[in-house]
């Protein structure tokens, strides 16, 4: 079975208003590229080539205009609508037909991951038969959903913003599930705020002793770019990293080229279309 990717890029982005009054946050720029590029790049690094992007009804056309069908990057992109923002777990239900009985990977469209060795961790999780969430070590765990794991990386407890955290591992917006995820999502009940919570899906897997955690330490970067501060932090991080290292963070064209998904000729074609931008010049330099 081939793992399918789902990106939840819906919601209203109310924490970023007024920036999001006219467009979705996932189309806003994180430094030099649209936010959606970062989640797509994460899935591509995991070796996932079939990706469903779930958007609001009013933003779907803009995403399709930006991304097309994915063929420019050697992948397949599909699109579905989230009529109302009724929880992260709803993405697993909306994506049930797309997943078609295969294992899946769900990522939130405003999450940015970076670090040496990230591709290896993503590939390992994608190829594993385990259900894996990605956790990140934080210094203020009371602000996050927190998971506790045993010596075998099995998740043994999950708490939302606990007053007395049992660990410092924050649950990020990246989840690798088996073929049962859609059914489990359909079995849970809406929370008090009327949403299908992804935590409840994870708890069901945990009860079955089937939930594990891939932990990212401080050698990695994880940013949930859903607030004004974290949105700016993400742009500043990408700017600094690209300036100091001379590379691009989350460049789908480069990932596709290095993985053999597109040819040198295709990369040259893509680079010349945007050759006046620094991004385009970077792609041209890859050809050298």
C-alpha positions in Angstrom: 0.0 0.0 0.0 1.1 3.5 -0.8 0.9 6.2 1.9 -1.2 9.2 0.9 -0.7 12.8 2.2 -3.4 15.2 3.4 -2.8 18.8 4.1 -5.5 20.7 6.1 -5.4 24.2 4.8 -8.9 25.2 5.7 -10.1 27.3 8.6 -10.6 31.0 8.9 -7.2 32.0 10.3 -8.9 34.3 12.8 -5.7 34.6 15.0 -4.0 36.3 12.0 -6.8 38.8 11.2 -6.9 41.2 9.5 -4.3 39.5 7.3 -6.7 36.7 6.6 -9.8 38.7 5.9 -9.3 38.4 2.2 -7.3 35.2 1.9 -6.3 32.1 3.8 -3.1 32.1 5.9 -1.7 29.2 3.9 -1.4 31.4 0.8 0.4 34.1 2.8 4.2 34.3 2.4 6.6 32.8 4.9 9.6 34.9 3.8 10.1 34.0 0.1 7.4 31.4 -0.6 3.7 30.7 0.2 3.1 28.9 3.5 1.6 25.9 1.7 5.0 25.2 0.2 6.3 24.2 3.6 3.8 21.4 4.3 4.0 20.1 0.7 7.8 20.0 1.0 7.5 18.0 4.3 5.4 15.4 2.7 7.7 15.2 -0.4 10.7 14.7 2.0 8.7 11.8 3.5 8.5 10.2 0.0 4.8 11.0 -0.4 3.8 11.8 -4.0 0.0 11.7 -3.8 -1.3 14.7 -1.8 -4.8 16.0 -1.0 -5.2 19.7 -0.1 -8.3 20.5 1.9 -9.3 24.2 1.7 -12.2 26.5 2.4 -14.8 26.8 -0.5 -13.7 30.4 -1.2 -10.0 29.7 -1.4 -10.0 26.5 -3.4 -9.5 28.2 -6.8 -6.6 30.2 -5.6 -4.8 27.1 -4.4 -5.4 25.4 -7.7 -4.2 28.5 -9.6 -1.0 28.5 -7.5 -0.2 24.8 -7.5 -1.9 23.2 -10.4 -2.0 19.4 -10.4 1.5 19.0 -9.0 3.0 17.7 -12.2 5.5 20.6 -12.2 7.0 18.9 -9.1 6.5 15.3 -10.3 3.7 14.7 -7.8 -0.1 14.4 -7.8 -2.2 17.1 -6.1 -5.9 16.8 -5.5 -8.3 19.3 -3.8 -11.3 19.0 -1.6 -13.5 21.4 0.4 -14.0 21.7 4.1 -17.4 23.4 4.2 -17.0 24.5 7.8 -14.0 24.4 10.1 -15.2 21.5 12.3 -12.0 20.2 13.6 -8.7 18.8 12.4 -9.9 15.2 12.6 -12.6 16.1 10.0 -9.8 16.1 7.4 -9.5 12.3 7.8 -13.2 12.0 7.0 -13.1 14.4 4.0 -10.0 12.6 2.7 -11.4 9.0 3.1 -12.1 8.5 -0.6 -8.8 9.9 -1.6 -6.9 7.7 0.9 -8.8 4.7 -0.5 -7.8 2.2 2.2 -4.1 3.2 2.3 -2.1 4.6 5.2 -2.0 8.3 5.4 -0.1 11.3 6.7 -2.0 14.3 7.9 -0.2 17.7 8.3 -1.5 21.1 9.2 -0.9 23.7 6.5 0.6 26.2 9.0 3.3 23.9 10.4 7.0 24.3 9.5 9.6 21.6 10.1 13.3 21.9 9.5 16.6 20.3 10.6 19.5 18.0 9.6 18.2 14.5 9.5 14.5 15.5 9.1 14.2 13.7 5.8 15.4 10.4 7.4 12.9 10.8 10.3 10.1 11.5 7.9 11.0 8.6 5.6 11.2 6.2 8.5 7.8 7.3 9.9 6.3 7.0 6.4 7.6 3.5 5.9 6.8 2.3 9.4 3.6 0.2 10.1 3.2 2.1 13.4 1.0 5.1 13.9 3.4 8.0 14.6 2.8 11.5 15.7 5.7 14.0 15.7 6.5 15.6 19.0 8.9 18.5 19.8 10.7 19.3 23.0 9.5 22.6 24.4 10.4 24.7 27.5 6.8 25.7 28.3 4.7 22.5 27.9 1.7 23.9 29.7 0.9 25.8 26.5 0.6 22.7 24.3 -1.0 19.4 23.8 1.6 17.1 25.5 2.4 13.4 25.0 4.2 11.1 27.4 6.1 8.2 25.9 7.8 5.1 27.3 11.3 3.7 26.5 9.9 2.2 23.3 8.5 5.5 22.0 5.0 4.3 22.7 2.6 7.1 23.7 1.2 6.3 27.1 -0.6 9.6 27.9 -2.0 12.7 26.1 -3.1 15.9 27.7 -4.2 19.3 26.3 -2.4 22.2 28.0 -1.9 20.4 31.3 -1.3 22.4 34.5 1.2 19.8 35.6 2.8 18.4 32.4 4.1 14.8 32.5 6.7 15.6 29.8 8.1 18.4 27.7 7.0 16.8 24.4 4.5 19.0 22.5 2.4 17.3 19.9 3.0 18.9 16.5 0.6 19.1 13.5 2.1 16.0 11.8 0.6 12.5 12.1 1.3 9.3 10.3 -1.7 6.9 10.5 -2.6 3.4 9.2 -5.6 2.6 7.0 -8.1 2.8 9.9 -7.7 6.6 10.6 -10.9 7.6 8.7 -13.0 5.1 10.5 -11.7 6.1 13.8 -12.3 9.8 13.0 -15.9 8.9 12.1 -16.4 7.2 15.5 -15.4 10.1 17.8 -17.9 12.7 19.1 -17.5 16.4 18.7 -15.9 18.2 21.6 -17.5 20.9 23.7 -16.5 23.5 21.1 -18.3 21.4 18.4 -15.2 20.1 16.7 -13.8 16.7 15.9 -10.5 16.8 17.8 -7.4 15.1 16.5 -6.4 14.4 20.1 -9.4 12.1 20.4 -8.3 10.2 17.3 -4.8 9.9 18.9 -6.4 8.7 22.2 -8.2 6.0 20.4 -5.0 4.7 18.8 -3.3 5.0 22.2 -6.0 2.9 23.8 -5.2 0.2 21.2 -1.4 0.5 22.1 -0.8 1.5 18.5 0.4 5.1 18.9 4.1 6.1 18.9 6.0 9.3 18.9 8.9 10.4 16.7 10.6 13.1 18.8 12.3 16.2 17.5 14.9 17.7 19.8 16.4 21.2 19.8 18.5 20.3 16.7 15.3 20.7 14.8 12.9 23.6 14.3 9.1 23.3 14.5 6.9 26.4 14.2 3.1 26.6 14.2 2.7 29.8 12.2 -0.8 30.5 13.3 -0.3 33.6 15.3 1.2 37.0 14.4 4.4 36.3 16.4 5.0 32.8 15.2 4.2 33.9 11.7 7.0 36.5 11.9 9.2 34.0 13.7 8.8 31.6 10.8 9.8 34.2 8.2 12.8 35.4 10.3 13.9 31.8 10.8 13.7 31.0 7.0 15.4 34.3 6.1 18.3 33.7 8.5 18.7 30.0 7.6 18.7 30.7 3.9 21.1 33.6 4.2 23.6 31.8 6.5 23.5 28.4 4.8 23.0 29.4 1.2 20.2 27.0 0.7 16.4 27.2 0.3 14.1 26.0 3.1 11.2 24.0 1.7 11.8 24.3 -2.0 9.6 21.8 -3.8 11.4 22.2 -7.1 14.7 21.3 -5.5 13.3 18.4 -3.6 11.6 17.1 -6.8 14.9 17.4 -8.8 17.0 15.8 -6.1 14.6 12.9 -5.8 14.4 12.3 -9.5 10.8 13.3 -9.8 11.5 16.0 -12.4 14.3 16.2 -15.1 17.0 18.8 -15.5 15.0 20.2 -18.4 11.9 20.5 -16.4 13.8 22.4 -13.6 15.3 24.7 -16.2 11.8 25.4 -17.6 10.4 26.2 -14.1 13.4 28.4 -13.2 13.2 30.6 -16.3 9.5 31.3 -15.6 10.6 33.2 -12.4 14.2 34.0 -13.3 14.0 37.6 -12.2 13.3 36.6 -8.5 15.9 35.4 -6.1 13.9 32.1 -5.9 14.2 31.7 -9.6 17.9 32.5 -9.6 18.4 29.9 -6.9 16.8 27.3 -9.1 19.0 28.3 -12.0 22.1 27.9 -9.8 20.9 24.3 -9.0 21.4 23.5 -12.7 25.1 24.5 -12.5 
